Amino acid sequence: MQVIDVDLHHQISEWSAVAPYVASGLRWRVARPGGPPLARHGFKKVGAAVADPAADPTWVKEHYLDARGVDLAILTGSLRSLGVQPNPDLAAAIARGLNDWTLDNWVRPFNCYKGSILVAQQDPQQAVAEIDRLGADPGMVQVLMGSASEAPLGRRAYHPIYAACVRYNLPLALHIGGEGAGISSPATAVGHPTTYFEWYGSLPQSYMGHIMSMVTEGVFERFPTLKVVLCDGGVFWLPHIMWRFDKNWKAQRSETPWVKLPPSRYILDHFYLTTYPLEAAPEAKHLHHVLEMIEAERTLLFSSGYPNWELGDPFDMIRDVPDALRRRVMVDNALAVYGDRLLAPNRPRS
Amino acid sequence: MQVIDVDLHHQISEWSAVAPYVASGLRWRVARPGGPPLARHGFKKVGAAVADPAADPTWVKEHYLDARGVDLAILTGSLRSLGVQPNPDLAAAIARGLNDWTLDNWVRPFNCYKGSILVAQQDPQQAVAEIDRLGADPGMVQVLMGSASEAPLGRRAYHPIYAACVRYNLPLALHIGGEGAGISSPATAVGHPTTYFEWYGSLPQSYMGHIMSMVTEGVFERFPTLKVVLCDGGVFWLPHIMWRFDKNWKAQRSETPWVKLPPSRYILDHFYLTTYPLEAAPEAKHLHHVLEMIEAERTLLFSSGYPNWELGDPFDMIRDVPDALRRRVMVDNALAVYGDRLLAPNRPRS
């Protein structure tokens, strides 16, 4: 193994191909030209149907995986606003349909792709049912939710989702991109940004909010084996959370007696970060310093964000990652996070 | 000069003492026992009247400034939610009243205190009028707004406030603490936190949102001499913004052609950070690395946050700041930011 890519955005070219996987009552909403009425935030299209070669698994294998030496890619799709879709039944129906469509068309015909169980967190019961439905499938290696959210993910309403992840030993992946759409909170702590540039730059705030919420609400005391992979958010913002939080913990934990360890311990033991898009520090030493702070030798996973490479080639982006870390970032850390299931054969639909 | 403290929270012990400074029509709302109906977020009291020795300028001079070798302190009060007060007229009336009360009772009788022109940003016109009313007073050294906001501070509605700051050569100070109160956006990018611990830890998100908004909306191209001091938010979170933003700028600036420089340049040239409460990194070298990233030799100002020392003594907190930076952080940087007005005599009310 040379490269495991934990974040490949497989695309949908025709929603009509997904529609047969959706329950008949809601199928008409998915089958319409242009696809279902997904919540949009106005900064860029999200979850749009695209006529793109990246929607063809054979083409992607040849032109990306084989061409760049990627052995294995975890598919994360592009529906970032599903968890802030106003209608929770439509969101859950789309998630179920897409999961089956992904298994049939991408995962099971190939050895090089693994799937994510996409769920919509605004109805935790349906999310849990979907994890129970597909959690034992060897083609699925994680549960996936958009980080765009009506509420911080430490809230107790979401805990059944984490119980289900742990039940199947599946990491939870979060992915930025739906922030500000549908029933989402504004995309920053001070309200709605105006331009794509401002909005995109602000996205790591989602992860900061969720980390703080999950730690302070005691998610990792309750689910000590839960792992969370934060896709597509960079890495430089993590140290401030760990150490602001550690300092405050000494004085402020009386309301949260279940937070027994310094917050940085929960963060470093449970969260994983991905390489695309790594911040562009003016000197390599700054990156080296931050990689040391976040214990990147265990916590950092290679991701391409394919095919959205507007910020540059994901292999160029990691050129300043020290050689001593490279094997871990490219392969070993992903194997440690995802375990044997990453290498298990994908089985045909029974 | 040994120490300049840029963030001393002078307290109000009796709102009845402030009421005479408020216009007669709204005076009754301020004079009531417990003070005016200030927006509260439910995490801690904000802007509450307290029977506290810190409300006595003579006591504070003797027991804090003189005892700790502080030559000069900039007063920032404790009304953090004024900019998210639902009634903009009440907010503006309170700001005017408090500014006059501060001048009469704290600034003008002493040489060791300087005031901030408190304004409420939800009505920019009244904020501008207040800056015009007091902007030439040598006792006032900055304009002060809460960072809690209905909208990010780069929005064009707020630009007249920045024009007024520049007109009087006054830095703008922002202060965290009202986040989530009144008409504020939720205190994180993913909704409302639950505990004080989570809420307080999340507060730097406000500054991130405002910085991104002010840079992308072109505030510093329009007001090239504007300086912004970010009080009480720590420092470790700044590098990620600079370099995530710089990277994105290369690909994403077509919507914002007025952002002519890499965003880190605007950030390092226009924003200043304060020392209380510095994050608690497990090793001093991590702090040193971050201080280098943020060019702390120019951008970092000593602040005490007096009297709210729940996170520790502000002098202990800076023990790992390198000796080579100490004089700049304690004195020289504040003199550079605030200029001659910091040393000018406070004149009596004319």
Contacts between the chains, C-beta under 8 A, distances in Angstrom:
chain1	res1	chain2	res2	distance
A	147	B	190	7.1
A	148	B	190	7.7
A	149	B	190	4.6
A	149	B	191	6.4
A	150	B	191	6.0
A	151	B	190	6.9
A	151	B	191	4.2
A	151	B	192	7.1
A	152	B	188	6.1
A	152	B	190	4.9
A	152	B	191	5.4
A	152	B	192	7.5
A	152	B	193	6.2
A	152	B	194	7.8
A	152	B	198	7.7
A	153	B	190	7.1
A	154	B	194	7.6
A	154	B	198	7.5
A	155	B	194	7.2
A	179	B	189	6.6
A	184	B	190	8.0
A	185	B	185	7.4
A	185	B	186	5.0
A	185	B	188	7.5
A	185	B	189	6.4
A	185	B	190	5.6
A	185	B	191	4.4
A	186	B	185	5.0
A	186	B	186	7.2
A	186	B	189	7.2
A	187	B	189	5.9
A	188	B	152	6.1
A	188	B	185	7.5
A	188	B	189	5.4
A	188	B	205	7.1
A	188	B	208	7.2
A	188	B	209	3.4
A	188	B	212	7.3
A	188	B	213	7.6
A	189	B	179	6.6
A	189	B	185	6.4
A	189	B	186	7.2
A	189	B	187	5.9
A	189	B	188	5.4
A	189	B	189	5.5
A	189	B	202	7.0
A	189	B	205	3.6
A	189	B	206	5.1
A	189	B	208	7.5
A	189	B	209	5.3
A	190	B	147	7.1
A	190	B	148	7.7
A	190	B	149	4.6
A	190	B	151	6.9
A	190	B	152	4.9
A	190	B	153	7.1
A	190	B	185	5.6
A	190	B	205	7.9
A	190	B	206	5.3
A	190	B	209	4.0
A	190	B	210	5.9
A	190	B	213	7.4
A	191	B	149	6.4
A	191	B	150	6.0
A	191	B	151	4.2
A	191	B	152	5.4
A	191	B	185	4.4
A	191	B	209	7.4
A	192	B	151	7.1
A	192	B	152	7.5
A	193	B	152	6.2
A	193	B	209	7.5
A	193	B	212	6.9
A	193	B	213	6.3
A	193	B	216	7.6
A	194	B	152	7.8
A	194	B	154	7.6
A	194	B	155	7.2
A	194	B	213	7.4
A	194	B	216	7.3
A	194	B	217	6.8
A	195	B	216	5.5
A	195	B	255	4.6
A	195	B	256	5.5
A	196	B	252	6.1
A	196	B	255	5.8
A	197	B	216	5.3
A	197	B	248	6.3
A	197	B	249	7.3
A	197	B	252	4.4
A	197	B	253	6.1
A	197	B	255	5.8
A	197	B	256	5.3
A	197	B	259	7.4
A	198	B	152	7.7
A	198	B	154	7.5
A	198	B	212	5.1
A	198	B	213	6.0
A	198	B	216	4.0
A	198	B	217	7.7
A	198	B	256	7.9
A	200	B	248	5.8
A	200	B	252	6.4
A	201	B	212	5.1
A	201	B	216	7.5
A	201	B	241	7.4
A	201	B	244	5.8
A	201	B	245	4.9
A	201	B	248	5.4
A	201	B	263	7.9
A	202	B	189	7.0
A	202	B	208	6.9
A	202	B	209	6.3
A	202	B	212	5.4
A	204	B	240	6.7
A	204	B	244	7.0
A	205	B	188	7.1
A	205	B	189	3.7
A	205	B	190	7.9
A	205	B	205	5.1
A	205	B	208	6.1
A	205	B	209	7.0
A	206	B	189	5.1
A	206	B	190	5.3
A	208	B	188	7.3
A	208	B	189	7.5
A	208	B	202	6.9
A	208	B	205	6.2
A	209	B	188	3.4
A	209	B	189	5.3
A	209	B	190	4.0
A	209	B	191	7.4
A	209	B	193	7.5
A	209	B	202	6.2
A	209	B	205	7.0
A	210	B	190	5.9
A	212	B	188	7.3
A	212	B	193	6.9
A	212	B	198	5.1
A	212	B	201	5.1
A	212	B	202	5.4
A	213	B	188	7.6
A	213	B	190	7.4
A	213	B	193	6.3
A	213	B	194	7.4
A	213	B	198	6.0
A	216	B	193	7.5
A	216	B	194	7.3
A	216	B	195	5.6
A	216	B	197	5.3
A	216	B	198	4.0
A	216	B	201	7.5
A	217	B	194	6.8
A	217	B	198	7.7
A	234	B	240	6.5
A	234	B	244	5.4
A	235	B	240	7.9
A	236	B	239	5.3
A	236	B	240	3.4
A	236	B	243	6.2
A	236	B	244	6.9
A	237	B	237	6.3
A	237	B	240	3.8
A	237	B	241	7.9
A	237	B	244	7.8
A	239	B	236	5.3
A	239	B	279	7.8
A	239	B	281	7.3
A	239	B	286	6.9
A	239	B	290	7.5
A	240	B	204	6.7
A	240	B	234	6.4
A	240	B	235	7.9
A	240	B	236	3.4
A	240	B	237	3.8
A	240	B	240	7.6
A	240	B	279	6.0
A	241	B	201	7.3
A	241	B	237	7.9
A	243	B	236	6.2
A	243	B	279	3.9
A	243	B	280	5.3
A	243	B	281	4.9
A	243	B	282	7.5
A	243	B	286	7.6
A	244	B	201	5.8
A	244	B	204	7.0
A	244	B	234	5.4
A	244	B	236	6.9
A	244	B	237	7.8
A	244	B	277	7.8
A	244	B	279	4.7
A	244	B	280	8.0
A	245	B	201	4.9
A	246	B	279	7.9
A	246	B	280	5.3
A	246	B	282	7.9
A	247	B	277	6.4
A	247	B	278	8.0
A	247	B	279	6.0
A	247	B	280	3.7
A	247	B	311	6.0
A	247	B	312	7.7
A	248	B	197	6.3
A	248	B	200	5.8
A	248	B	201	5.4
A	248	B	277	7.9
A	248	B	311	6.6
A	249	B	197	7.2
A	250	B	280	7.8
A	250	B	311	7.7
A	251	B	310	4.9
A	251	B	311	5.3
A	251	B	312	7.5
A	252	B	196	6.1
A	252	B	197	4.4
A	252	B	200	6.4
A	252	B	310	7.3
A	253	B	197	6.1
A	255	B	195	4.6
A	255	B	196	5.8
A	255	B	197	5.8
A	256	B	195	5.5
A	256	B	197	5.3
A	256	B	198	7.9
A	259	B	197	7.4
A	263	B	201	7.9
A	264	B	282	7.7
A	277	B	244	7.8
A	277	B	247	6.4
A	277	B	248	7.9
A	278	B	247	8.0
A	279	B	239	7.7
A	279	B	240	6.0
A	279	B	243	3.9
A	279	B	244	4.7
A	279	B	246	7.9
A	279	B	247	6.0
A	280	B	243	5.3
A	280	B	244	8.0
A	280	B	246	5.3
A	280	B	247	3.7
A	280	B	250	7.8
A	281	B	239	7.3
A	281	B	243	4.9
A	281	B	293	7.8
A	282	B	243	7.5
A	282	B	246	7.9
A	282	B	264	7.7
A	286	B	239	6.9
A	286	B	243	7.6
A	286	B	289	7.4
A	286	B	293	5.7
A	289	B	286	7.4
A	289	B	289	4.1
A	290	B	239	7.5
A	293	B	281	7.7
A	293	B	286	5.7
A	310	B	251	4.9
A	310	B	252	7.3
A	311	B	247	6.0
A	311	B	248	6.6
A	311	B	250	7.7
A	311	B	251	5.3
A	312	B	247	7.7
A	312	B	250	8.0
A	312	B	251	7.6
